[in-house]
Amino acid sequence: MRAKIDEIVFDCHDPARLVRFWAALLGGDPVDRTDDWSYVDPPEFVRVAFQQVPEGKTVKNRLHLDLDAGDIDAAADEAVRLGAERVGTIVTDDHGRFLVMRDPEGNEFCFVAGTDG
């Protein structure tokens, strides 16, 4: 049997805050399912959800999203305006360019351009 991804879930402290950040960044609609569970209703991508957990983030993510940005600087500037922070500078390697970011709760994600997948 093969399975398909239904949604990607991030543990977090404040689902309502994160869903609004990610909905603005990705272009979907924020949905608060319950007080401790929210998700981005996606127009073109897998649903991204946020579940409240009692413990705080203490280590680097084991999973992160790579977002195809085209213009990494412009995407990063918009993400910062929405509450994210840059981590370092744009890196260029044999596969393309990327920039590591953190969302308002410190979850890492990357803007990428020109990757070969």
Stockholm file with secondary structure:
# STOCKHOLM 1.0

chainA/1-117         MRAKIDEIVFDCHDPARLVRFWAALLGGDPVDRTDDWSYVDPPEFVRVAFQQVPEGKTVKNRLHLDLDAGDIDAAADEAVRLGAERVGTIVTDDHGRFLVMRDPEGNEFCFVAGTDG
#=GR chainA/1-117 SS CCCCCCEEEEEESCHHHHHHHHHHHHTCEEEEEETTEEEEECSSSCEEEEEECSSCCCSCCSSCEEEECSSHHHHHHHHHHHTCEEEEEEEEETTEEEEEEECTTCCEEEEEESCCC
#=GC SS_cons         CCCCCCEEEEEESCHHHHHHHHHHHHTCEEEEEETTEEEEECSSSCEEEEEECSSCCCSCCSSCEEEECSSHHHHHHHHHHHTCEEEEEEEEETTEEEEEEECTTCCEEEEEESCCC
//
